[in-house]
Each structure stands twice: as structure tokens, then as C-alpha cells.
Amino acid sequence: MIGTNELLGRDRIYFTSKDSESGASTLCCLSDFRIRKDLDVRKAYELGKFGAFPFINGGLQPRPAEKR
């Protein structure tokens, strides 16, 4: 996930979630949510605020090392 809010517009960030029973995936756009401009989108995503969770094969994806 991109770490900065200003790098991509809200209409270009999408989240998916998969229903464990039916196997159907749901796609939603960040612009569908009413959020504050100062919200840390990455942190909110990692906390599951958008209905999608950063899990792949049952494990949390590690954060890439940030450039200093």
C-alpha cells in the first residue's frame, strides 16, 4: 500500500475483501468513504477501517522498510 496520502488521489486507491463463505470479492474505492484529509490512510487500512484487511494467506503483510 502506498504510504502517502498525496501520492495518489482518493479515486485511485481501491480495496478488496473476500467473503470466506461464498468466495466472492468486493471492490470499493477510497473516495466512497468520508474521511478527514489528515487521516493516515495506510494506518487506517492496516486497522481495517475500510472493510479490507492486509492479510494474504492468513498472515499480516510486513511493512516495507521506509526510506530515510
N, CA, C and O atoms as a CHARMM CRD file, in Angstrom:
* protein
*
  272
    1    1 MET  N      0.85000  -1.17900   0.00000 PROA 1      0.00000
    2    1 MET  CA     0.00000   0.00000   0.00000 PROA 1      0.00000
    3    1 MET  C      0.88600   1.22800   0.00000 PROA 1      0.00000
    4    1 MET  O      1.90500   1.26400   0.68900 PROA 1      0.00000
    5    2 ILE  N      0.51500   2.20400  -0.74700 PROA 2      0.00000
    6    2 ILE  CA     1.24800   3.46600  -0.81500 PROA 2      0.00000
    7    2 ILE  C      1.15200   4.15700   0.53000 PROA 2      0.00000
    8    2 ILE  O      0.08800   4.18500   1.14700 PROA 2      0.00000
    9    3 GLY  N      2.27000   4.71700   0.98700 PROA 3      0.00000
   10    3 GLY  CA     2.31600   5.29100   2.31600 PROA 3      0.00000
   11    3 GLY  C      1.88900   6.73600   2.42600 PROA 3      0.00000
   12    3 GLY  O      1.61300   7.19600   3.53400 PROA 3      0.00000
   13    4 THR  N      1.82000   7.46600   1.34700 PROA 4      0.00000
   14    4 THR  CA     1.49300   8.87500   1.47000 PROA 4      0.00000
   15    4 THR  C      0.14200   9.16600   0.84200 PROA 4      0.00000
   16    4 THR  O     -0.19900   8.61500  -0.20500 PROA 4      0.00000
   17    5 ASN  N     -0.62400  10.03600   1.48900 PROA 5      0.00000
   18    5 ASN  CA    -1.96100  10.37200   1.00400 PROA 5      0.00000
   19    5 ASN  C     -1.90900  11.20000  -0.26600 PROA 5      0.00000
   20    5 ASN  O     -2.80700  11.08800  -1.10000 PROA 5      0.00000
   21    6 GLU  N     -0.89000  12.02800  -0.44000 PROA 6      0.00000
   22    6 GLU  CA    -0.87100  12.92800  -1.57900 PROA 6      0.00000
   23    6 GLU  C     -0.27700  12.30400  -2.83900 PROA 6      0.00000
   24    6 GLU  O     -0.32300  12.92600  -3.90000 PROA 6      0.00000
   25    7 LEU  N      0.27200  11.11300  -2.75600 PROA 7      0.00000
   26    7 LEU  CA     0.86800  10.47400  -3.92000 PROA 7      0.00000
   27    7 LEU  C     -0.19000  10.04400  -4.94600 PROA 7      0.00000
   28    7 LEU  O      0.00500  10.20600  -6.15100 PROA 7      0.00000
   29    8 LEU  N     -1.28700   9.50800  -4.46900 PROA 8      0.00000
   30    8 LEU  CA    -2.39000   9.08700  -5.33300 PROA 8      0.00000
   31    8 LEU  C     -3.67200   9.76400  -4.86500 PROA 8      0.00000
   32    8 LEU  O     -3.86200   9.99900  -3.67200 PROA 8      0.00000
   33    9 GLY  N     -4.53500  10.07200  -5.80300 PROA 9      0.00000
   34    9 GLY  CA    -5.82900  10.63400  -5.44400 PROA 9      0.00000
   35    9 GLY  C     -6.71800   9.58300  -4.80700 PROA 9      0.00000
   36    9 GLY  O     -6.51600   8.38600  -5.01300 PROA 9      0.00000
   37   10 ARG  N     -7.69400  10.02300  -4.03800 PROA 10     0.00000
   38   10 ARG  CA    -8.59600   9.09000  -3.35700 PROA 10     0.00000
   39   10 ARG  C     -9.38800   8.24500  -4.34800 PROA 10     0.00000
   40   10 ARG  O     -9.83300   7.14800  -4.01100 PROA 10     0.00000
   41   11 ASP  N     -9.56400   8.74100  -5.55300 PROA 11     0.00000
   42   11 ASP  CA   -10.30800   7.98400  -6.56100 PROA 11     0.00000
   43   11 ASP  C     -9.43900   6.94000  -7.26100 PROA 11     0.00000
   44   11 ASP  O     -9.91500   6.25100  -8.16300 PROA 11     0.00000
   45   12 ARG  N     -8.18600   6.81400  -6.86300 PROA 12     0.00000
   46   12 ARG  CA    -7.27700   5.84200  -7.47600 PROA 12     0.00000
   47   12 ARG  C     -6.80800   4.76100  -6.50800 PROA 12     0.00000
   48   12 ARG  O     -5.97000   3.92900  -6.85800 PROA 12     0.00000
   49   13 ILE  N     -7.34600   4.77500  -5.29900 PROA 13     0.00000
   50   13 ILE  CA    -6.98300   3.76300  -4.30100 PROA 13     0.00000
   51   13 ILE  C     -8.20600   2.88300  -4.07400 PROA 13     0.00000
   52   13 ILE  O     -9.27500   3.37300  -3.71100 PROA 13     0.00000
   53   14 TYR  N     -8.04000   1.57800  -4.29200 PROA 14     0.00000
   54   14 TYR  CA    -9.13200   0.62400  -4.14400 PROA 14     0.00000
   55   14 TYR  C     -8.76300  -0.43900  -3.12600 PROA 14     0.00000
   56   14 TYR  O     -7.59100  -0.76100  -2.93100 PROA 14     0.00000
   57   15 PHE  N     -9.79100  -0.97800  -2.48000 PROA 15     0.00000
   58   15 PHE  CA    -9.63100  -2.04100  -1.50200 PROA 15     0.00000
   59   15 PHE  C    -10.49300  -3.22200  -1.93600 PROA 15     0.00000
   60   15 PHE  O    -11.57100  -3.04500  -2.50400 PROA 15     0.00000
   61   16 THR  N    -10.01000  -4.41000  -1.66300 PROA 16     0.00000
   62   16 THR  CA   -10.81900  -5.60000  -1.92600 PROA 16     0.00000
   63   16 THR  C    -10.93900  -6.40100  -0.63900 PROA 16     0.00000
   64   16 THR  O    -10.04800  -6.39200   0.21000 PROA 16     0.00000
   65   17 SER  N    -12.04200  -7.07700  -0.52300 PROA 17     0.00000
   66   17 SER  CA   -12.22200  -8.02000   0.57600 PROA 17     0.00000
   67   17 SER  C    -12.91800  -9.24600  -0.00600 PROA 17     0.00000
   68   17 SER  O    -13.69000  -9.14400  -0.95900 PROA 17     0.00000
   69   18 LYS  N    -12.63600 -10.38400   0.57400 PROA 18     0.00000
   70   18 LYS  CA   -13.17600 -11.62900   0.04200 PROA 18     0.00000
   71   18 LYS  C    -14.04100 -12.30200   1.09900 PROA 18     0.00000
   72   18 LYS  O    -13.62000 -12.46500   2.24400 PROA 18     0.00000
   73   19 ASP  N    -15.23700 -12.68700   0.71500 PROA 19     0.00000
   74   19 ASP  CA   -16.15300 -13.39300   1.60000 PROA 19     0.00000
   75   19 ASP  C    -15.66500 -14.83100   1.74000 PROA 19     0.00000
   76   19 ASP  O    -15.50600 -15.53800   0.74500 PROA 19     0.00000
   77   20 SER  N    -15.43100 -15.25500   2.96300 PROA 20     0.00000
   78   20 SER  CA   -14.86300 -16.58600   3.18400 PROA 20     0.00000
   79   20 SER  C    -15.85200 -17.70700   2.85300 PROA 20     0.00000
   80   20 SER  O    -15.43000 -18.81800   2.53100 PROA 20     0.00000
   81   21 GLU  N    -17.14800 -17.43700   2.92600 PROA 21     0.00000
   82   21 GLU  CA   -18.13500 -18.47700   2.63400 PROA 21     0.00000
   83   21 GLU  C    -18.39300 -18.62600   1.13900 PROA 21     0.00000
   84   21 GLU  O    -18.35100 -19.74000   0.61500 PROA 21     0.00000
   85   22 SER  N    -18.65600 -17.53100   0.45100 PROA 22     0.00000
   86   22 SER  CA   -19.00300 -17.60900  -0.97100 PROA 22     0.00000
   87   22 SER  C    -17.78900 -17.50500  -1.88600 PROA 22     0.00000
   88   22 SER  O    -17.83500 -17.94400  -3.03500 PROA 22     0.00000
   89   23 GLY  N    -16.69700 -16.92000  -1.37600 PROA 23     0.00000
   90   23 GLY  CA   -15.51100 -16.71600  -2.19900 PROA 23     0.00000
   91   23 GLY  C    -15.59700 -15.47700  -3.06700 PROA 23     0.00000
   92   23 GLY  O    -14.68000 -15.19300  -3.83700 PROA 23     0.00000
   93   24 ALA  N    -16.70200 -14.72900  -2.95000 PROA 24     0.00000
   94   24 ALA  CA   -16.88800 -13.52000  -3.75600 PROA 24     0.00000
   95   24 ALA  C    -16.03200 -12.37900  -3.20000 PROA 24     0.00000
   96   24 ALA  O    -15.89400 -12.22300  -1.98700 PROA 24     0.00000
   97   25 SER  N    -15.47100 -11.59800  -4.09700 PROA 25     0.00000
   98   25 SER  CA   -14.66800 -10.43800  -3.70500 PROA 25     0.00000
   99   25 SER  C    -15.48200  -9.16300  -3.88300 PROA 25     0.00000
  100   25 SER  O    -16.30100  -9.05500  -4.79500 PROA 25     0.00000
  101   26 THR  N    -15.24500  -8.20600  -3.00200 PROA 26     0.00000
  102   26 THR  CA   -15.89600  -6.89900  -3.06500 PROA 26     0.00000
  103   26 THR  C    -14.82300  -5.85400  -3.29500 PROA 26     0.00000
  104   26 THR  O    -13.77400  -5.87800  -2.65200 PROA 26     0.00000
  105   27 LEU  N    -15.08400  -4.94000  -4.20800 PROA 27     0.00000
  106   27 LEU  CA   -14.14800  -3.86600  -4.53300 PROA 27     0.00000
  107   27 LEU  C    -14.78400  -2.54200  -4.13400 PROA 27     0.00000
  108   27 LEU  O    -15.93300  -2.27500  -4.48600 PROA 27     0.00000
  109   28 CYS  N    -14.04400  -1.70800  -3.39900 PROA 28     0.00000
  110   28 CYS  CA   -14.55100  -0.38100  -3.06500 PROA 28     0.00000
  111   28 CYS  C    -13.40300   0.62300  -3.16700 PROA 28     0.00000
  112   28 CYS  O    -12.23400   0.28900  -2.97700 PROA 28     0.00000
  113   29 CYS  N    -13.77600   1.83800  -3.46900 PROA 29     0.00000
  114   29 CYS  CA   -12.81500   2.91300  -3.68800 PROA 29     0.00000
  115   29 CYS  C    -12.68900   3.76400  -2.42500 PROA 29     0.00000
  116   29 CYS  O    -13.65900   3.94100  -1.68900 PROA 29     0.00000
  117   30 LEU  N    -11.50700   4.28200  -2.18400 PROA 30     0.00000
  118   30 LEU  CA   -11.29900   5.14500  -1.02500 PROA 30     0.00000
  119   30 LEU  C    -12.22300   6.36200  -1.06600 PROA 30     0.00000
  120   30 LEU  O    -12.65300   6.85500  -0.02300 PROA 30     0.00000
  121   31 SER  N    -12.52700   6.84300  -2.26900 PROA 31     0.00000
  122   31 SER  CA   -13.40300   8.01300  -2.38400 PROA 31     0.00000
  123   31 SER  C    -14.84300   7.70400  -1.96600 PROA 31     0.00000
  124   31 SER  O    -15.64000   8.62700  -1.80100 PROA 31     0.00000
  125   32 ASP  N    -15.19400   6.42400  -1.79000 PROA 32     0.00000
  126   32 ASP  CA   -16.51900   6.05200  -1.30000 PROA 32     0.00000
  127   32 ASP  C    -16.68500   6.36200   0.18600 PROA 32     0.00000
  128   32 ASP  O    -17.80600   6.40000   0.69100 PROA 32     0.00000
  129   33 PHE  N    -15.57700   6.58300   0.88300 PROA 33     0.00000
  130   33 PHE  CA   -15.59300   6.82500   2.32100 PROA 33     0.00000
  131   33 PHE  C    -15.43800   8.31900   2.61600 PROA 33     0.00000
  132   33 PHE  O    -14.70100   9.02600   1.92900 PROA 33     0.00000
  133   34 ARG  N    -16.12900   8.77500   3.62700 PROA 34     0.00000
  134   34 ARG  CA   -15.96300  10.15900   4.06900 PROA 34     0.00000
  135   34 ARG  C    -14.85400  10.15700   5.11800 PROA 34     0.00000
  136   34 ARG  O    -15.05000   9.69600   6.24200 PROA 34     0.00000
  137   35 ILE  N    -13.69800  10.67400   4.73900 PROA 35     0.00000
  138   35 ILE  CA   -12.54900  10.66900   5.65200 PROA 35     0.00000
  139   35 ILE  C    -11.94000  12.06400   5.71700 PROA 35     0.00000
  140   35 ILE  O    -12.07200  12.86700   4.79300 PROA 35     0.00000
  141   36 ARG  N    -11.27600  12.32700   6.82800 PROA 36     0.00000
  142   36 ARG  CA   -10.57200  13.60700   7.00200 PROA 36     0.00000
  143   36 ARG  C     -9.36100  13.63900   6.08000 PROA 36     0.00000
  144   36 ARG  O     -8.76100  12.60700   5.77800 PROA 36     0.00000
  145   37 LYS  N     -9.01600  14.83300   5.64300 PROA 37     0.00000
  146   37 LYS  CA    -7.86000  14.97900   4.74900 PROA 37     0.00000
  147   37 LYS  C     -6.54700  14.63200   5.44400 PROA 37     0.00000
  148   37 LYS  O     -5.58700  14.23500   4.78300 PROA 37     0.00000
  149   38 ASP  N     -6.49100  14.77700   6.77800 PROA 38     0.00000
  150   38 ASP  CA    -5.25000  14.50000   7.50500 PROA 38     0.00000
  151   38 ASP  C     -5.15200  13.04800   7.99100 PROA 38     0.00000
  152   38 ASP  O     -4.21400  12.69800   8.70700 PROA 38     0.00000
  153   39 LEU  N     -6.11900  12.20200   7.60200 PROA 39     0.00000
  154   39 LEU  CA    -6.10400  10.80500   8.02400 PROA 39     0.00000
  155   39 LEU  C     -4.92700  10.06500   7.40900 PROA 39     0.00000
  156   39 LEU  O     -4.65900  10.20700   6.21500 PROA 39     0.00000
  157   40 ASP  N     -4.22300   9.27700   8.21200 PROA 40     0.00000
  158   40 ASP  CA    -3.15100   8.41400   7.71100 PROA 40     0.00000
  159   40 ASP  C     -3.82700   7.18400   7.09500 PROA 40     0.00000
  160   40 ASP  O     -4.20900   6.25400   7.80500 PROA 40     0.00000
  161   41 VAL  N     -3.96900   7.19100   5.78000 PROA 41     0.00000
  162   41 VAL  CA    -4.71400   6.15000   5.07400 PROA 41     0.00000
  163   41 VAL  C     -4.08500   4.77500   5.29500 PROA 41     0.00000
  164   41 VAL  O     -4.80200   3.79400   5.49100 PROA 41     0.00000
  165   42 ARG  N     -2.77100   4.69300   5.26500 PROA 42     0.00000
  166   42 ARG  CA    -2.11100   3.39100   5.45600 PROA 42     0.00000
  167   42 ARG  C     -2.43300   2.81800   6.83500 PROA 42     0.00000
  168   42 ARG  O     -2.77000   1.64000   6.95800 PROA 42     0.00000
  169   43 LYS  N     -2.33200   3.63500   7.85200 PROA 43     0.00000
  170   43 LYS  CA    -2.60900   3.15800   9.20700 PROA 43     0.00000
  171   43 LYS  C     -4.07500   2.73900   9.34600 PROA 43     0.00000
  172   43 LYS  O     -4.37900   1.70300   9.93600 PROA 43     0.00000
  173   44 ALA  N     -4.97400   3.55300   8.79800 PROA 44     0.00000
  174   44 ALA  CA    -6.40200   3.21900   8.85100 PROA 44     0.00000
  175   44 ALA  C     -6.67200   1.90500   8.12700 PROA 44     0.00000
  176   44 ALA  O     -7.45300   1.08400   8.60800 PROA 44     0.00000
  177   45 TYR  N     -6.03700   1.69700   6.98000 PROA 45     0.00000
  178   45 TYR  CA    -6.17600   0.44400   6.22600 PROA 45     0.00000
  179   45 TYR  C     -5.67100  -0.73500   7.05100 PROA 45     0.00000
  180   45 TYR  O     -6.33100  -1.77100   7.12600 PROA 45     0.00000
  181   46 GLU  N     -4.50400  -0.57800   7.66800 PROA 46     0.00000
  182   46 GLU  CA    -3.93100  -1.66400   8.46500 PROA 46     0.00000
  183   46 GLU  C     -4.80900  -2.02100   9.65200 PROA 46     0.00000
  184   46 GLU  O     -4.78100  -3.15700  10.12600 PROA 46     0.00000
  185   47 LEU  N     -5.59100  -1.05800  10.13700 PROA 47     0.00000
  186   47 LEU  CA    -6.51500  -1.30100  11.24600 PROA 47     0.00000
  187   47 LEU  C     -7.87900  -1.80400  10.77600 PROA 47     0.00000
  188   47 LEU  O     -8.75700  -2.07600  11.59500 PROA 47     0.00000
  189   48 GLY  N     -8.05800  -1.92900   9.46000 PROA 48     0.00000
  190   48 GLY  CA    -9.29800  -2.45800   8.90800 PROA 48     0.00000
  191   48 GLY  C    -10.43100  -1.45600   8.82500 PROA 48     0.00000
  192   48 GLY  O    -11.59400  -1.85500   8.76900 PROA 48     0.00000
  193   49 LYS  N    -10.12800  -0.17300   8.81600 PROA 49     0.00000
  194   49 LYS  CA   -11.16300   0.86200   8.80600 PROA 49     0.00000
  195   49 LYS  C    -11.97400   0.90700   7.52000 PROA 49     0.00000
  196   49 LYS  O    -13.06100   1.48500   7.50800 PROA 49     0.00000
  197   50 PHE  N    -11.48700   0.32200   6.44900 PROA 50     0.00000
  198   50 PHE  CA   -12.18000   0.38300   5.16800 PROA 50     0.00000
  199   50 PHE  C    -12.82100  -0.95000   4.78600 PROA 50     0.00000
  200   50 PHE  O    -13.24200  -1.12700   3.64300 PROA 50     0.00000
  201   51 GLY  N    -12.89700  -1.88100   5.72100 PROA 51     0.00000
  202   51 GLY  CA   -13.52100  -3.16500   5.46300 PROA 51     0.00000
  203   51 GLY  C    -12.62500  -4.17400   4.77700 PROA 51     0.00000
  204   51 GLY  O    -13.03000  -5.31700   4.56600 PROA 51     0.00000
  205   52 ALA  N    -11.42800  -3.77800   4.42900 PROA 52     0.00000
  206   52 ALA  CA   -10.45500  -4.68000   3.81400 PROA 52     0.00000
  207   52 ALA  C     -9.26100  -4.78300   4.76500 PROA 52     0.00000
  208   52 ALA  O     -8.85800  -3.79200   5.37400 PROA 52     0.00000
  209   53 PHE  N     -8.71100  -5.95800   4.88600 PROA 53     0.00000
  210   53 PHE  CA    -7.60300  -6.17200   5.80300 PROA 53     0.00000
  211   53 PHE  C     -6.35800  -6.60100   5.04000 PROA 53     0.00000
  212   53 PHE  O     -6.46300  -7.31200   4.04000 PROA 53     0.00000
  213   54 PRO  N     -5.18100  -6.18100   5.49400 PROA 54     0.00000
  214   54 PRO  CA    -3.92900  -6.51800   4.79300 PROA 54     0.00000
  215   54 PRO  C     -3.43600  -7.93700   5.08600 PROA 54     0.00000
  216   54 PRO  O     -2.29800  -8.12300   5.51600 PROA 54     0.00000
  217   55 PHE  N     -4.29200  -8.93600   4.85300 PROA 55     0.00000
  218   55 PHE  CA    -3.92400 -10.31600   5.10100 PROA 55     0.00000
  219   55 PHE  C     -3.83500 -11.07000   3.78400 PROA 55     0.00000
  220   55 PHE  O     -4.72400 -10.96900   2.93900 PROA 55     0.00000
  221   56 ILE  N     -2.76800 -11.81800   3.61800 PROA 56     0.00000
  222   56 ILE  CA    -2.60200 -12.68200   2.45900 PROA 56     0.00000
  223   56 ILE  C     -2.19300 -14.04700   2.98700 PROA 56     0.00000
  224   56 ILE  O     -1.22200 -14.16200   3.73400 PROA 56     0.00000
  225   57 ASN  N     -2.92700 -15.07600   2.60400 PROA 57     0.00000
  226   57 ASN  CA    -2.66400 -16.44300   3.07700 PROA 57     0.00000
  227   57 ASN  C     -2.63300 -16.52000   4.59000 PROA 57     0.00000
  228   57 ASN  O     -1.82700 -17.25500   5.16200 PROA 57     0.00000
  229   58 GLY  N     -3.51100 -15.76100   5.24500 PROA 58     0.00000
  230   58 GLY  CA    -3.64800 -15.84400   6.69400 PROA 58     0.00000
  231   58 GLY  C     -2.61200 -15.07600   7.48400 PROA 58     0.00000
  232   58 GLY  O     -2.63500 -15.14100   8.71300 PROA 58     0.00000
  233   59 GLY  N     -1.71100 -14.35600   6.85700 PROA 59     0.00000
  234   59 GLY  CA    -0.69900 -13.62400   7.59900 PROA 59     0.00000
  235   59 GLY  C     -0.68400 -12.15100   7.26900 PROA 59     0.00000
  236   59 GLY  O     -1.01900 -11.75500   6.15300 PROA 59     0.00000
  237   60 LEU  N     -0.30100 -11.34400   8.22400 PROA 60     0.00000
  238   60 LEU  CA    -0.20300  -9.90400   8.00400 PROA 60     0.00000
  239   60 LEU  C      1.02400  -9.61600   7.16100 PROA 60     0.00000
  240   60 LEU  O      2.11600 -10.10100   7.45700 PROA 60     0.00000
  241   61 GLN  N      0.84600  -8.82900   6.11100 PROA 61     0.00000
  242   61 GLN  CA     1.96000  -8.46600   5.25000 PROA 61     0.00000
  243   61 GLN  C      2.89400  -7.52000   6.00000 PROA 61     0.00000
  244   61 GLN  O      2.43200  -6.54800   6.59700 PROA 61     0.00000
  245   62 PRO  N      4.18600  -7.78500   5.98100 PROA 62     0.00000
  246   62 PRO  CA     5.13100  -6.88500   6.65400 PROA 62     0.00000
  247   62 PRO  C      5.22800  -5.54800   5.91700 PROA 62     0.00000
  248   62 PRO  O      5.12200  -5.49300   4.69200 PROA 62     0.00000
  249   63 ARG  N      5.42900  -4.49100   6.67100 PROA 63     0.00000
  250   63 ARG  CA     5.62100  -3.18500   6.08300 PROA 63     0.00000
  251   63 ARG  C      7.00100  -3.10400   5.44800 PROA 63     0.00000
  252   63 ARG  O      7.98500  -3.53000   6.05300 PROA 63     0.00000
  253   64 PRO  N      7.08600  -2.56600   4.24100 PROA 64     0.00000
  254   64 PRO  CA     8.41800  -2.41300   3.64100 PROA 64     0.00000
  255   64 PRO  C      9.21700  -1.37900   4.40600 PROA 64     0.00000
  256   64 PRO  O      8.65200  -0.46900   5.01300 PROA 64     0.00000
  257   65 ALA  N     10.52300  -1.51800   4.37700 PROA 65     0.00000
  258   65 ALA  CA    11.38900  -0.55100   5.07000 PROA 65     0.00000
  259   65 ALA  C     11.21500   0.82500   4.43300 PROA 65     0.00000
  260   65 ALA  O     11.23400   0.96300   3.21000 PROA 65     0.00000
  261   66 GLU  N     11.04700   1.82700   5.27100 PROA 66     0.00000
  262   66 GLU  CA    10.86700   3.18000   4.76100 PROA 66     0.00000
  263   66 GLU  C     12.22100   3.83400   4.49400 PROA 66     0.00000
  264   66 GLU  O     13.18700   3.62000   5.22600 PROA 66     0.00000
  265   67 LYS  N     12.26900   4.63300   3.43100 PROA 67     0.00000
  266   67 LYS  CA    13.48700   5.34600   3.10800 PROA 67     0.00000
  267   67 LYS  C     13.71200   6.45300   4.11500 PROA 67     0.00000
  268   67 LYS  O     12.75600   7.07500   4.58000 PROA 67     0.00000
  269   68 ARG  N     14.93000   6.70000   4.44800 PROA 68     0.00000
  270   68 ARG  CA    15.26600   7.77000   5.39000 PROA 68     0.00000
  271   68 ARG  C     16.00900   8.85800   4.70700 PROA 68     0.00000
  272   68 ARG  O     16.37700   9.84700   5.34000 PROA 68     0.00000
